[in-house]
Amino acid sequence: MTRVVATWFYEQERAEGGAYAQVSGDSSTQEFRDVYRRCLAVFFATARRVVPDARLVVYLNKGWDPSASRVSSEVYGVLERLGVERQVLPYTFAPPPRWPAGWRNQFFVFDALRALGRSSDESDPAVLLDSDIVWSGAAAGEAMWDQIGERGALTYRVGYGPDHPINGCSRRRLTELAQRLGIESNGVVDYSGGEFVAARADVCLGLVAKAEELWPGVLERHERGEITQIEEAHLLSLCYSALRIEQGTGDPFVKRLWTQPFKHRNVTPEDLDLPLWHVPAEKKYGLRQLYPHTLRPDSSLWSCPDDAYRRRLGRALGVPANTRVKVAADVTRAVAQRIRRAGPSRRRGASPRGRDTTRRSR
């Protein structure tokens, strides 16, 4: 039995569009992609420390180009050193051109799940995660792997109310869609976050088979205007419901942690004991601060005791609280980024151009 830790990296072209909550700007630029490349390095470096014998995989829609940027070259070296497999996949779940720009690349997760299931033994426990997750080394991680094997799958239930708009589709609207697709449910369908897919390899293939069955009906109803938009987590939630996979079983192991100062925060001291910290607001802050450690195999971050390791991660990421040093550093970086994005004309007082304000919940 081999534990599998995987994530994915999709290089989006300008013609595809795309808008994201925590990283603004043109998603086809190397500067934009570098944000996610740094996340990849931290994700796999922390995974290798915590699960040293795991098979590590990144799923790509294009071959990795080390010459694309300095960061691309650096992260290529990190992936090589850590023994991360790189698999290039076709995007078979790509939505049609009229699909909303903000969710166009997210369904690639199903192509990644298919590849993961096919390249693993059916009993192998696997996690396919967003790359802005870090492995904390908390002891509960062992229980997570055990439960994946025993249950077949774990799901992370995000506690939205029935009518809360979730990236264009509330749970109640999702329940209506489920009924149209022939999925029976007891009450309102739960919404499971797409940042955490944890399943045995055989169950991964079962999820993909169900998604392939449901996807044409989803596209047909979108074409008819019955639904405006859904994202990959909505489709995953429909698959879980159709396959009668229990919701919320992964909640003790992962959480979407909002960490930034002066904004909504949901971090508590108990979160230190979570094996997986999903820190979407830290892509350009704490994760970037941790990135240089991935370039240095001799960094003490990779050899210090577990408690010290978790404290150091926490100081960088604001778990369970932001230090004054972190607040000052984050504010300084945010101001500098805004000035840089404004450009000379904006700094002279010119009127800003219109911009896409599409946002994702995660």
C-alpha positions as CSV (number, residue, x, y, z in Angstrom):
1,M,0.0,0.0,0.0
2,T,1.4,3.4,-1.0
3,R,0.2,6.7,0.2
4,V,-0.3,9.2,-2.6
5,V,-0.1,13.0,-2.1
6,A,-1.1,15.0,-5.2
7,T,-2.1,18.4,-6.5
8,W,-2.5,20.1,-9.9
9,F,-1.2,23.1,-11.7
10,Y,-3.1,24.5,-14.7
11,E,-1.4,27.0,-17.0
12,Q,-4.3,29.2,-18.3
13,E,-4.0,31.1,-21.6
14,R,-5.2,34.6,-22.0
15,A,-8.0,33.5,-24.4
16,E,-9.5,31.3,-21.6
17,G,-10.0,34.2,-19.2
18,G,-10.1,33.6,-15.5
19,A,-10.6,35.6,-12.3
20,Y,-9.5,34.6,-8.8
21,A,-10.2,35.8,-5.3
22,Q,-6.8,36.0,-3.7
23,V,-4.6,36.6,-6.8
24,S,-5.6,39.4,-9.1
25,G,-4.3,40.2,-12.6
26,D,-3.9,38.4,-15.9
27,S,-3.8,34.6,-15.1
28,S,-1.8,33.9,-18.3
29,T,1.3,35.9,-17.1
30,Q,4.4,34.3,-15.5
31,E,4.1,36.6,-12.5
32,F,0.6,35.2,-11.8
33,R,1.8,31.6,-12.4
34,D,4.8,32.2,-10.1
35,V,2.4,32.7,-7.1
36,Y,1.1,29.2,-7.6
37,R,4.5,27.8,-8.4
38,R,5.8,29.0,-5.0
39,C,2.7,27.3,-3.4
40,L,3.6,24.1,-5.1
41,A,7.1,24.1,-3.6
42,V,5.8,24.7,-0.1
43,F,3.0,22.1,-0.5
44,F,5.4,19.4,-1.6
45,A,8.2,20.3,0.8
46,T,5.9,20.1,3.8
47,A,4.3,16.9,2.5
48,R,7.7,15.3,2.1
49,R,8.7,16.2,5.7
50,V,5.5,14.9,7.1
51,V,4.9,11.8,4.9
52,P,8.4,10.9,3.9
53,D,7.5,7.7,2.1
54,A,4.6,9.1,0.1
55,R,4.3,9.1,-3.7
56,L,4.2,12.8,-4.7
57,V,2.5,13.8,-7.9
58,V,1.6,17.0,-9.7
59,Y,-0.8,16.9,-12.6
60,L,-0.2,19.5,-15.3
61,N,-2.0,20.5,-18.5
62,K,1.4,21.4,-20.1
63,G,4.9,20.2,-19.6
64,W,6.9,22.1,-17.0
65,D,9.1,24.8,-18.6
66,P,12.0,25.7,-16.3
67,S,12.9,28.6,-18.6
68,A,9.6,30.4,-18.2
69,S,10.7,32.4,-15.2
70,R,13.3,32.4,-12.4
71,V,10.7,30.9,-10.0
72,S,9.8,28.3,-12.6
73,S,13.4,27.2,-12.7
74,E,13.7,27.2,-8.9
75,V,10.6,25.1,-8.4
76,Y,11.6,22.7,-11.1
77,G,14.7,22.0,-9.0
78,V,12.6,21.6,-5.9
79,L,10.3,19.1,-7.6
80,E,13.2,17.1,-8.9
81,R,14.9,17.0,-5.5
82,L,11.7,15.9,-3.7
83,G,11.0,13.2,-6.2
84,V,7.7,14.7,-7.4
85,E,6.2,13.0,-10.4
86,R,4.9,15.3,-13.2
87,Q,2.1,14.0,-15.3
88,V,0.7,16.0,-18.2
89,L,-3.0,15.4,-18.9
90,P,-5.6,16.5,-21.5
91,Y,-8.4,18.7,-20.1
92,T,-11.4,16.5,-20.9
93,F,-13.7,18.2,-18.5
94,A,-13.2,21.7,-19.9
95,P,-16.5,23.6,-19.9
96,P,-17.8,25.3,-23.0
97,P,-16.7,28.8,-24.1
98,R,-19.8,30.5,-22.6
99,W,-19.0,29.1,-19.1
100,P,-18.1,31.8,-16.5
101,A,-14.4,32.7,-16.6
102,G,-13.8,32.4,-12.9
103,W,-14.3,28.6,-12.8
104,R,-13.0,27.5,-16.2
105,N,-9.9,25.5,-15.1
106,Q,-11.3,24.0,-11.9
107,F,-12.8,20.9,-13.4
108,F,-9.3,19.8,-14.3
109,V,-9.4,18.1,-10.9
110,F,-11.5,15.3,-12.4
111,D,-8.9,14.6,-15.0
112,A,-6.4,14.5,-12.2
113,L,-8.5,12.1,-10.2
114,R,-8.8,9.8,-13.2
115,A,-5.1,9.7,-13.7
116,L,-4.5,9.2,-10.0
117,G,-6.8,6.2,-9.8
118,R,-5.4,4.6,-12.9
119,S,-1.8,4.9,-11.8
120,S,-2.3,3.5,-8.3
121,D,-3.2,0.2,-6.8
122,E,-6.9,0.2,-6.0
123,S,-6.3,0.1,-2.2
124,D,-3.8,3.0,-2.1
125,P,-5.1,5.9,0.0
126,A,-4.7,9.2,-1.8
127,V,-5.3,12.9,-1.3
128,L,-5.7,15.4,-4.1
129,L,-5.4,18.8,-2.6
130,D,-5.2,22.5,-3.5
131,S,-1.6,23.6,-3.5
132,D,-2.2,26.4,-1.0
133,I,-2.4,23.7,1.7
134,V,0.5,23.0,4.1
135,W,1.2,19.8,6.0
136,S,1.4,20.7,9.7
137,G,2.7,17.4,11.0
138,A,-0.1,17.1,13.6
139,A,-0.5,13.6,15.0
140,A,-4.0,13.3,13.6
141,G,-2.5,12.8,10.2
142,E,-2.1,9.1,10.8
143,A,-5.8,8.7,11.6
144,M,-6.6,10.5,8.4
145,W,-4.7,7.9,6.3
146,D,-6.3,5.0,8.2
147,Q,-9.8,6.4,7.7
148,I,-9.3,6.9,4.0
149,G,-8.4,3.2,3.8
150,E,-11.3,2.1,6.0
151,R,-14.1,4.4,4.7
152,G,-13.0,4.6,1.1
153,A,-13.4,8.4,1.1
154,L,-13.4,11.4,3.4
155,T,-15.1,14.7,2.6
156,Y,-14.7,18.2,3.9
157,R,-18.1,19.8,4.6
158,V,-18.1,23.6,4.4
159,G,-20.8,25.0,6.7
160,Y,-22.7,27.3,4.4
161,G,-26.4,27.8,5.0
162,P,-29.0,26.4,2.5
163,D,-29.5,29.8,0.7
164,H,-25.9,31.2,1.0
165,P,-24.6,32.0,-2.6
166,I,-21.6,29.8,-3.1
167,N,-19.8,30.9,-6.3
168,G,-23.1,31.2,-8.1
169,C,-25.1,28.3,-6.7
170,S,-26.5,27.8,-3.2
171,R,-27.0,24.4,-1.6
172,R,-30.7,24.7,-2.2
173,R,-30.2,25.4,-5.9
174,L,-27.7,22.5,-5.9
175,T,-30.4,20.2,-4.4
176,E,-32.8,21.2,-7.2
177,L,-30.1,20.4,-9.7
178,A,-29.5,17.1,-8.1
179,Q,-33.2,16.2,-8.3
180,R,-33.2,17.1,-12.1
181,L,-30.2,14.8,-12.5
182,G,-32.0,11.9,-10.8
183,I,-30.0,12.1,-7.5
184,E,-32.1,11.3,-4.4
185,S,-31.2,13.2,-1.3
186,N,-32.4,13.4,2.2
187,G,-32.8,17.2,2.7
188,V,-30.6,19.9,1.3
189,V,-27.4,18.6,-0.3
190,D,-24.2,19.3,1.6
191,Y,-21.4,21.4,0.0
192,S,-18.0,19.8,0.2
193,G,-14.9,21.9,-0.5
194,G,-13.0,20.9,-3.6
195,E,-9.6,21.7,-2.0
196,F,-9.7,18.3,-0.3
197,V,-10.4,15.1,-2.1
198,A,-9.3,12.1,0.0
199,A,-10.1,8.6,-1.3
200,R,-8.8,5.2,-2.1
201,A,-7.7,4.9,-5.7
202,D,-10.7,2.7,-6.6
203,V,-13.1,5.3,-5.1
204,C,-11.3,8.0,-7.1
205,L,-12.2,6.2,-10.3
206,G,-15.8,5.8,-9.0
207,L,-16.0,9.6,-8.5
208,V,-14.8,10.2,-12.0
209,A,-17.2,7.7,-13.5
210,K,-20.1,9.5,-11.7
211,A,-18.9,12.9,-12.8
212,E,-18.7,11.7,-16.4
213,E,-22.3,10.5,-16.1
214,L,-23.6,13.8,-14.6
215,W,-21.5,16.3,-16.6
216,P,-23.5,16.2,-19.8
217,G,-26.7,16.9,-17.9
218,V,-25.0,19.8,-16.1
219,L,-23.8,21.3,-19.4
220,E,-27.3,20.8,-21.0
221,R,-29.0,22.7,-18.1
222,H,-26.4,25.4,-18.3
223,E,-27.0,25.8,-22.0
224,R,-30.8,26.1,-21.4
225,G,-30.2,28.7,-18.8
226,E,-31.5,26.6,-15.9
227,I,-28.2,27.1,-14.0
228,T,-25.8,30.0,-14.4
229,Q,-22.7,28.5,-13.0
230,I,-21.3,25.9,-10.8
231,E,-17.7,25.0,-9.9
232,E,-15.9,21.7,-9.3
233,A,-16.8,21.5,-5.7
234,H,-20.5,21.6,-6.6
235,L,-20.0,18.7,-9.1
236,L,-18.0,16.8,-6.4
237,S,-20.8,17.4,-3.9
238,L,-23.3,16.0,-6.4
239,C,-21.0,12.9,-6.9
240,Y,-20.7,12.3,-3.2
241,S,-24.5,12.6,-2.8
242,A,-25.2,10.2,-5.7
243,L,-22.7,7.7,-4.4
244,R,-24.0,7.9,-0.8
245,I,-20.6,9.0,0.5
246,E,-20.9,10.4,4.0
247,Q,-20.3,14.1,4.2
248,G,-18.1,15.8,6.8
249,T,-15.8,12.8,7.6
250,G,-12.7,14.8,6.7
251,D,-13.6,17.8,8.9
252,P,-11.2,16.7,11.8
253,F,-8.3,16.8,9.4
254,V,-8.6,20.0,7.2
255,K,-10.1,23.4,7.4
256,R,-10.3,26.5,5.2
257,L,-8.4,29.0,7.5
258,W,-8.9,32.7,6.9
259,T,-5.9,34.3,8.4
260,Q,-5.4,37.8,7.1
261,P,-5.5,40.8,9.5
262,F,-8.4,43.4,9.2
263,K,-10.6,40.8,7.5
264,H,-12.7,37.9,8.4
265,R,-10.7,35.4,10.6
266,N,-11.9,32.0,11.7
267,V,-8.7,30.5,13.1
268,T,-8.7,29.1,16.6
269,P,-5.9,27.5,18.8
270,E,-7.5,24.1,18.1
271,D,-6.6,24.5,14.5
272,L,-2.9,23.8,15.3
273,D,-3.9,20.2,15.7
274,L,-5.2,19.9,12.1
275,P,-2.9,17.9,9.8
276,L,-3.8,20.1,6.8
277,W,-4.0,23.9,6.9
278,H,-5.7,25.4,3.9
279,V,-4.6,29.0,3.8
280,P,-6.0,30.6,0.6
281,A,-5.3,34.2,1.7
282,E,-1.6,33.4,2.3
283,K,-0.6,32.7,-1.3
284,K,1.2,36.0,-1.6
285,Y,2.1,36.4,2.1
286,G,2.9,33.5,4.5
287,L,3.4,30.9,1.8
288,R,5.8,33.3,0.0
289,Q,7.7,33.8,3.2
290,L,8.1,30.0,3.6
291,Y,9.1,29.5,-0.1
292,P,12.8,30.3,0.4
293,H,13.1,27.4,2.8
294,T,12.1,25.0,0.0
295,L,15.2,26.1,-1.9
296,R,17.5,25.2,0.9
297,P,17.5,21.4,1.8
298,D,19.6,22.3,4.8
299,S,17.1,24.7,6.3
300,S,16.3,23.9,9.9
301,L,12.6,24.0,9.1
302,W,13.0,20.5,7.6
303,S,14.9,19.0,10.6
304,C,13.6,20.8,13.7
305,P,11.2,18.9,16.2
306,D,7.6,18.7,15.2
307,D,6.4,21.2,17.8
308,A,8.9,23.8,16.6
309,Y,8.1,23.1,13.0
310,R,4.4,23.7,13.6
311,R,5.1,26.9,15.6
312,R,7.3,28.2,12.7
313,L,4.6,27.4,10.2
314,G,2.1,29.1,12.4
315,R,4.1,32.3,12.8
316,A,4.4,32.6,9.0
317,L,0.8,31.8,8.3
318,G,-1.1,33.4,11.1
319,V,-2.1,30.2,12.8
320,P,-3.6,30.5,15.4
321,A,-2.9,34.3,15.5
322,N,-1.1,37.0,13.6
323,T,2.0,38.4,15.2
324,R,2.7,42.2,15.0
325,V,5.7,41.4,12.8
326,K,3.5,39.4,10.3
327,V,0.8,42.1,10.2
328,A,3.4,44.8,9.4
329,A,5.0,42.6,6.8
330,D,1.7,41.7,5.1
331,V,0.4,45.2,5.1
332,T,3.7,46.5,3.6
333,R,3.6,43.8,0.9
334,A,-0.1,44.5,0.1
335,V,0.6,48.3,-0.3
336,A,3.6,47.7,-2.5
337,Q,1.6,45.3,-4.7
338,R,-1.2,47.9,-5.2
339,I,1.3,50.6,-6.1
340,R,3.0,48.3,-8.6
341,R,-0.4,47.2,-10.2
342,A,-1.5,50.8,-10.4
343,G,1.4,51.8,-12.7
344,P,2.7,55.3,-13.4
345,S,-0.6,56.6,-14.8
346,R,-2.6,55.6,-11.7
347,R,-0.1,57.0,-9.4
348,R,-0.4,60.3,-11.2
349,G,-4.2,60.3,-10.5
350,A,-5.6,58.9,-13.8
351,S,-8.9,57.1,-13.7
352,P,-8.7,53.3,-13.2
353,R,-9.9,51.0,-16.0
354,G,-12.8,48.7,-15.3
355,R,-11.8,45.3,-14.0
356,D,-13.4,41.9,-13.5
357,T,-14.5,41.5,-9.9
358,T,-15.5,37.8,-10.1
359,R,-14.5,36.2,-6.8
360,R,-14.2,32.6,-5.5
361,S,-15.1,31.6,-2.0
362,R,-11.8,29.8,-1.6
